Amino acid sequence: MGTAADETSLVTNRMGEAGHLIPSGREIRIQSKDAFLEGFGMKINKAVLAVLLLAGPGTLFLHAQFKPDEIARRPEMENFLLTAEIVSSKPAGEGVTRPFFLTLKKGDLTSRAVWKNPRGMQNGFLEGWQYEIAAYRLDKLIGLDMVPAAVEREFQGKRGALILWADNKYSLLKVSESHIAIPDEALDRVNKAKWLARAWDSLVANDDRTQQNVLYTEDWRTILIDHSRAFRSTEAFTERLMFGANGIKKFENGSPLLFRRLPRGFVDKIKGLTREAIKGAVGDTLTDGEIGAVLARRDLLVKEVETMIKEQGESNVLYE
């Protein structure tokens, strides 16, 4: 198998190799072909894991890092989520957010989705179902194309987020536990998606990226799910990014988890973000203060990329 242009190490928070529990942040040395795993954050979320186990292959119709035809179908799938009949429901585990796994049907189309409605402080974390919708809408605005469709919909008389379950083959947890080798031709793609995910999580201040909520399609495109703990707006999340040279998340030895390389188009979109554009995209899913926090992190992210370019050269940082 090929090698990845990254650190030859895996960082976990809770789950180590072969599923053994290890101290938070411990660094595990692995073969360089698996180095793409490094730095995603690996906390165990029983609710998300339950959803992964329930989701069967070939059930849904969207893939992450969406293709042009899939992007074109977004309005159709949003309407489907809003209007399709709920033909079955099942609690998706015993997690704090207590989501439900739903089966939806409209005409000849049947699909699965996850409904969740956490809000407020839960087990010491600020949760918000509206952040799932904000993440999807912001993803569309900047052209990230890694977050599945999400809409607001009532279920059992309560407001919440209904999120389309995107077709996938592996979770990062499965790849890690089963030591699944990445094909040579996919290593560069997966590494770039990892760095892009770090930049995204830094922009939206998502401090809950886990092994279970990084998913891979059969052809190794990346899906990012579960953003109910994103869009932090306290000082701690506006003065520092989640990742990067001065990032909040680091190796146990203090080494930073870097972006390394990013798409030029993504960086240009970030630079062009304005309060008006964000508000127009996310509507009332974010407060003015939360939008201001996104803009503060935008400035930090742009500054970090500019520093990387100055130190390493533009061609070594940005790609088309």
ABEGO torsion letter per residue (X at the ends): XBBBBBBBBBBBAABBBGGBBBBBGBBBBBBAAAAAABGAEBBBBAAAAAAAAABBBGABABBBGBBAAAAAAAAAAAAAAAABBBABBBBBEABAAGBBBBBBBBEABBBBBBBBABBEBBGGBBBBAAAAAAAAAAAAAAGAGABBBBBBBBBGGBBBBBBBBBBBABBAAAAAAAGBBBBAAAAAAAAAAAAAAAAAAAAAGBAABBAAABBBBAAGBBBBBGAAABGBABAAAAABBABEAABABBBAAGBBBBAGBBBAAAAAAAAABBAAAAAAAAEAABBAAAAAAAAAAAAAAAAAAAAAAAAAEAAAABBX
